[in-house]
């Protein structure tokens, strides 16, 4: 007899088990007693949700992450199309892009703070740098993977370079660009928070640092929960946008059916 398990029920059971484990760890005084109880974290979370300062920090975090992501998308797609459309340019930039790909933007945080100070511009610039390279590389791969037969057919029908780009190349590259955006959106949030946590930039990262420096463990864990939920919302939003924009693509039609 096969038992059918609903994903929502299984997820709820896993969440409840995690809460029980957390409460057991608090009762056992794990982590040297620095782990707060669920009740104290929930109380502090409720206080945060009624605080104008918290909502201001949340708005700053989301705004910086989205603006940095949008700027990196605009620049990355444009650069990727340029690099992917010309073989000499692609070969000339491949080594540089591969070198930059594994380097996290946080390594230049001290230099950026020195130049821009602990500001929103500093955080946004780090988000821009952190998301730019993956978007460029994915766009280059998408442009390069365009079917050459489709290009030649379009030329034989008298299409110009701009029309081929809009009607052949970009649709072919869109799944690659969608993947890049789906990966970069959570990264943008992480970079924004780390820039505030380590560089003093505005937002929830700075709030988290102040709670940690003040020894306010319940507030610190409440902020971590907020950031976790925010990360899930970012990921769900990008997945939804990707499905809506690429509903016409064969891979998404197959997934629906």
Secondary structure, 3 states (H helix, E strand, C coil): CCCCCCHHHHHHHHHHHHHHHHHHHHHCCHHHHCCCCHHHHHHHHHHHHCCHHHHHHHHHHHHHHHHHHHHHHHHHHHHHHHHHHCHHHHHHHHHHHHHHHCCCHHHHHHHHHHHHCCCHHHHHHHHHHHHHHHHHHHHHHHHHCCCHHHHHHHHHCCCCHHHHHHHHHHHHHHHHHHHHHHHHHHHHHHHHHHHHHHHCCCCHHHHHHHHHHCCCHHHHHHHHHHHHHHHHHHHHHHHHHHHHHCCCCHHHHHHHC
